[in-house]
Amino acid sequence: MIQGSCTYTRIVCTYTRNMGQIRVTVKEIARLAGVSIGTVDRVLHNRNGVSAETKERLDGIIASLGYSPNLLARQLSLNKTWVFRVVMPKSSQDSGYWALCLAGIRKAERDLKPYGAELKVDEFDRYDVLGYQALLERVLAEPGDGLLVAPVMPDELAPFLERLEDRVPYAFFDGSVEGARPIASVSQDAFAGGYLAGRMLSLLAGRSGGAFVALNAHAEDRHIKRRIEGFLAFCREREASRDARPFDCFALGRPEGAEAFLAGLFRKSGIAGILVANSSGHVVGDWLNATGRKELCALVSWDLVPANLRSLRDGGIDCLISQKPFEQGREALEQLFRAVVHEDAGGGDVSMPLEVYFKENLPRRSEAAGGA
């Protein structure tokens, strides 16, 4: 394929089977192995992040096909620079959750830099709607060669995507937007995650009386809404005799505001368990410990951000569900790169596994940070 004044070739190989030639791509190897394209690439280039079992399976498939990457692909950096824009909340928000995502994105950037990839990261305040809209206008004027977005404000993002049309490919991480057509969407099954959270809270609370409460710090976030829907579905099916209610609690982003909200919540009725449907569980756990209520109330939250790890070790949080933000960021950029540079159709929906952590099985600090 000719691009400007340079020529590059998609990574392919040819082998013969039953007297016929068959063209094999990285995508086909991924399909045969039941893994993502990013996982195949990491094995081909001897990078970390792949289990020994998966690597052995992939090595066998690659060997059986006689696959060898086309070396011309390695020379892309000599021919063209590919600029990818990332639009995401500030790294410091949501207790540092987005910093873990960004670490994964930066890891992919380092891996792809020899192929000509460059990154421009635009962080926005997710509590500033006007500022976000202004940023999207700037991105629309210069979207680069590909766009990676955390779709946490879908009401503002959807009109932007309609105006973007097919000018550049885009991919999502940490969620999706209804009706959008990304080349890849890397996230966790939010409904299944909420259902699992309900199961864990039920096991932790046991036969103790009292209600279950689900707290939502971001009512606009479709991903978090689906978590709470999954949680309530579990309660209807398995805890029908127990009152289970969702509450919007925007104050979780501000501990002083959360204290007043929680005090009012506990004045109304006995609560046996709380689900914090984002990474702010430590705010509730610290309050429960400080007010002497923790022994009577189980607490489940999301993600291995530093404050949640501390609270889990201190007994404020009982259980954390990880959605692997580092891996989400890395995988999403790798998928976008292949769509742009290799004209791959993209990986579609890539679902992160549901991983449950207690104090006893916490990973080492480097692993909790994604191995960055």
C-alpha positions in Angstrom: 0.0 0.0 0.0 1.3 3.5 -0.9 1.0 6.2 1.8 2.5 9.5 0.7 5.9 8.8 -0.6 6.4 5.6 1.3 5.5 2.0 1.0 4.5 -0.4 3.8 3.1 -3.9 3.9 0.6 -5.3 6.4 2.1 -8.1 8.6 1.2 -11.3 6.8 2.8 -14.6 5.9 2.0 -17.2 3.3 2.0 -21.0 3.7 0.8 -24.0 1.7 -1.9 -26.4 2.8 -3.7 -29.0 0.6 -1.9 -27.6 -2.4 -3.3 -24.1 -1.9 -1.9 -20.9 -0.6 -3.5 -19.4 2.5 -2.8 -15.9 3.8 -2.4 -15.7 7.5 -2.7 -12.5 9.6 -2.2 -11.7 13.3 -6.0 -11.4 13.5 -6.4 -15.0 12.3 -3.9 -16.3 14.8 -5.7 -14.5 17.6 -9.0 -16.0 16.4 -7.6 -19.5 16.4 -6.1 -19.1 19.9 -9.2 -17.3 21.4 -7.1 -14.3 22.5 -6.8 -10.6 21.6 -4.6 -9.3 18.8 -2.6 -7.5 21.4 -1.8 -10.7 23.2 -0.5 -12.3 19.9 1.7 -9.2 19.3 3.2 -9.4 22.8 4.1 -13.1 22.2 5.6 -12.3 18.7 7.8 -9.6 20.2 8.6 -11.4 23.5 6.9 -8.8 25.7 5.6 -9.4 29.2 1.9 -9.6 30.2 1.0 -13.1 28.8 0.6 -16.2 30.9 2.9 -19.2 30.3 -0.1 -21.3 29.3 -1.3 -18.8 26.7 2.2 -18.2 25.4 2.7 -21.9 24.9 -0.6 -22.2 23.0 0.2 -19.3 20.8 3.8 -20.5 20.1 2.3 -23.8 18.9 -0.2 -22.2 16.6 2.4 -19.8 15.2 4.8 -22.7 14.6 2.2 -24.9 13.0 1.3 -22.1 10.5 4.9 -21.3 9.8 4.1 -17.7 10.6 6.9 -15.0 10.5 6.2 -11.3 10.8 7.1 -9.3 7.7 10.1 -7.2 8.6 8.9 -4.3 6.5 6.4 -3.6 9.2 9.3 -2.8 11.6 10.4 0.1 9.3 7.2 2.1 9.7 8.9 4.6 11.9 11.2 5.5 9.0 8.2 6.2 6.7 5.5 7.9 8.7 4.5 9.3 12.1 1.1 8.2 13.3 -0.5 10.6 15.8 -3.0 9.3 18.3 -5.0 11.5 20.6 -6.3 10.3 24.0 -9.2 12.0 25.7 -9.7 11.0 29.3 -10.4 12.3 32.8 -7.6 13.8 34.9 -5.3 11.2 36.2 -5.9 12.4 39.8 -9.7 11.9 39.6 -11.6 8.9 40.9 -8.9 8.2 43.5 -6.2 7.9 40.9 -8.0 5.3 38.8 -7.3 7.1 35.6 -3.6 7.2 36.4 -3.6 3.4 36.1 -5.3 3.6 32.7 -2.8 6.2 31.5 0.1 4.0 32.7 -1.2 1.2 30.4 -1.6 3.6 27.5 2.0 4.9 28.0 3.3 1.3 28.1 1.6 0.7 24.7 3.0 4.0 23.4 6.6 2.9 24.3 6.0 -0.5 22.6 4.7 1.1 19.5 7.1 4.0 19.2 9.5 2.1 17.0 6.6 1.8 14.5 6.1 5.6 14.3 3.4 6.0 17.0 3.1 9.3 18.8 0.6 10.2 21.5 -1.1 13.4 22.5 -3.0 13.1 25.8 -5.8 15.5 26.7 -7.1 15.2 30.3 -10.3 16.9 31.3 -12.1 17.6 34.5 -15.1 15.2 34.5 -17.0 17.7 36.7 -16.6 20.5 34.2 -19.1 20.0 31.3 -18.3 23.2 29.5 -14.6 22.5 29.7 -15.1 19.1 28.3 -17.2 20.4 25.4 -14.5 22.9 24.6 -11.9 20.2 24.5 -14.0 18.1 22.1 -14.2 21.1 19.8 -10.4 21.3 19.7 -10.1 17.6 19.1 -12.6 17.8 16.3 -10.4 20.4 14.6 -7.3 18.1 14.9 -8.3 14.5 15.6 -5.0 13.1 14.5 -4.8 9.6 12.9 -6.8 7.9 15.6 -8.7 8.7 18.7 -8.8 6.9 22.0 -11.6 8.0 24.4 -12.9 7.2 27.9 -16.6 7.6 27.3 -17.5 8.8 30.8 -19.7 11.7 29.7 -21.9 10.1 26.9 -24.4 13.0 26.6 -21.6 15.3 25.5 -19.6 12.7 23.6 -22.4 11.2 21.4 -22.9 14.5 19.4 -19.2 14.8 19.0 -18.9 11.3 17.5 -21.7 12.1 15.1 -19.8 15.1 13.8 -16.6 13.2 13.7 -18.3 10.7 11.4 -15.7 8.5 9.6 -12.9 11.0 9.5 -10.7 8.9 11.8 -11.0 5.5 13.6 -11.7 5.7 17.3 -11.7 3.3 20.2 -13.1 3.2 23.8 -11.7 2.1 27.1 -13.6 1.8 30.4 -17.0 1.8 28.8 -19.0 2.4 25.7 -21.6 4.8 24.2 -24.9 3.4 22.9 -25.1 3.7 19.2 -21.4 4.5 18.6 -19.3 2.5 16.2 -15.8 2.2 17.7 -13.2 -0.1 16.0 -12.7 -1.5 19.5 -14.2 -1.1 23.0 -12.1 -2.4 25.9 -13.9 -2.6 29.2 -15.5 -5.0 31.7 -19.0 -6.5 31.5 -20.5 -4.0 33.9 -23.8 -5.8 34.5 -21.9 -9.1 35.3 -19.6 -7.1 37.6 -22.5 -5.6 39.5 -24.1 -9.1 39.8 -20.9 -10.5 41.2 -20.6 -7.5 43.6 -24.1 -8.4 44.9 -23.1 -12.0 45.4 -19.9 -11.0 47.3 -21.9 -8.6 49.5 -24.5 -11.3 50.2 -21.7 -13.7 51.3 -20.0 -11.1 53.5 -23.2 -9.9 55.2 -24.5 -13.4 55.8 -27.8 -13.7 57.7 -27.5 -10.3 59.4 -30.5 -8.1 59.0 -30.5 -4.7 57.4 -30.6 -3.2 53.9 -28.1 -3.2 51.0 -27.2 0.1 49.5 -25.5 0.9 46.1 -23.8 4.2 45.8 -23.2 5.9 42.4 -20.8 8.8 42.3 -21.4 9.4 38.6 -25.0 9.2 37.5 -24.1 10.1 33.9 -21.7 7.2 33.5 -23.5 4.3 31.6 -20.9 1.8 32.7 -21.6 2.5 36.4 -25.3 2.5 35.8 -25.0 -1.0 34.4 -23.1 -2.2 37.4 -25.8 -1.1 39.7 -28.4 -2.7 37.5 -26.5 -6.0 37.8 -26.3 -5.6 41.6 -30.0 -4.9 41.9 -30.8 -7.9 39.6 -28.8 -10.2 42.0 -30.7 -8.8 45.0 -34.1 -9.4 43.3 -33.1 -13.0 42.5 -31.1 -14.0 45.6 -31.9 -11.5 48.3 -35.6 -10.8 47.7 -36.4 -10.5 51.4 -33.8 -7.8 51.9 -34.3 -4.1 51.0 -31.8 -3.0 48.3 -31.7 0.5 47.0 -29.4 2.7 44.8 -28.4 6.2 45.8 -26.6 8.9 43.8 -23.8 10.3 45.9 -21.8 12.8 44.0 -20.1 13.8 47.2 -17.9 10.6 47.1 -15.4 12.7 45.2 -15.2 15.0 48.3 -14.7 13.2 51.6 -16.1 16.1 53.7 -19.3 16.0 51.7 -19.5 12.2 51.8 -19.4 12.3 55.6 -22.6 14.3 55.8 -24.3 12.1 53.2 -23.3 8.9 55.0 -24.4 10.2 58.4 -27.9 11.0 57.0 -28.0 7.6 55.2 -27.4 5.6 58.4 -29.9 7.7 60.4 -32.7 6.4 58.2 -32.3 2.6 58.6 -30.0 -0.2 59.5 -27.6 -1.0 56.7 -25.9 -4.4 56.4 -23.9 -3.8 53.3 -22.8 -1.1 50.9 -21.6 -1.3 47.3 -19.6 1.6 46.1 -19.8 1.2 42.3 -16.6 3.1 41.4 -13.1 3.4 43.0 -14.2 5.6 45.9 -14.8 2.8 48.4 -12.0 4.0 50.7 -14.0 7.1 51.5 -16.9 5.0 52.8 -14.5 2.5 54.5 -12.6 5.2 56.3 -15.9 6.7 57.6 -17.3 3.3 58.7 -14.1 2.7 60.7 -14.0 6.2 62.2 -17.6 6.0 63.4 -17.4 2.5 64.7 -19.9 1.0 62.3 -17.7 -1.2 60.2 -18.3 -4.4 62.2 -22.0 -4.3 61.3 -21.6 -3.3 57.6 -19.9 -5.1 54.7 -18.3 -3.0 52.0 -17.5 -3.9 48.4 -15.9 -1.5 45.9 -13.9 -1.4 42.6 -10.3 -1.2 41.7 -6.9 -1.5 43.2 -6.1 2.3 43.5 -3.7 3.1 46.3 -6.3 4.4 48.7 -8.5 1.3 48.2 -5.5 -1.0 48.8 -4.8 0.8 52.1 -8.5 0.6 53.1 -8.6 -3.1 52.3 -5.5 -3.8 54.3 -6.9 -1.7 57.2 -10.3 -3.5 57.2 -12.4 -0.6 55.9 -13.2 -2.4 52.6 -13.9 -6.1 52.6 -13.6 -6.9 48.9 -12.4 -5.2 45.7 -13.3 -6.1 42.1 -10.6 -5.1 39.6 -11.4 -4.2 36.0 -7.7 -4.1 35.1 -7.3 -0.4 34.1 -3.7 -0.8 33.1 -4.5 -3.6 30.7 -7.6 -1.7 29.4 -5.5 1.3 28.4 -2.7 -0.8 26.8 -5.0 -3.0 24.9 -7.2 -0.2 23.6 -4.2 1.8 22.1 -2.8 -1.4 20.6 -6.2 -2.2 18.9 -6.4 1.4 17.6 -2.9 1.3 16.3 -3.6 -1.8 14.3 -6.8 -0.4 12.9 -5.0 2.7 11.6 -1.6 1.4 10.5 -2.5 -2.2 9.4 -6.0 -1.3 8.3 -7.3 -4.1 10.6 -11.1 -4.1 11.1 -10.5 -3.9 14.9 -11.1 -6.2 17.8 -14.7 -5.3 18.5 -15.7 -5.7 22.2 -12.8 -6.8 24.4 -14.0 -7.8 27.8 -11.7 -7.6 30.8 -12.0 -10.5 33.4 -13.7 -10.0 36.7 -11.0 -10.4 39.4 -11.9 -10.4 43.1 -9.4 -9.4 45.8 -9.4 -9.7 49.6 -6.7 -8.6 52.0 -5.3 -12.1 51.8 -4.8 -12.4 48.1 -3.7 -8.8 47.2 -1.0 -8.7 44.5 2.4 -7.2 45.0 2.5 -3.4 44.6 4.0 -3.5 41.1 1.3 -6.0 40.0 -1.5 -3.9 41.5 -0.2 -1.0 39.4 -0.3 -3.1 36.3 3.4 -3.9 36.1 4.1 -0.4 34.8 
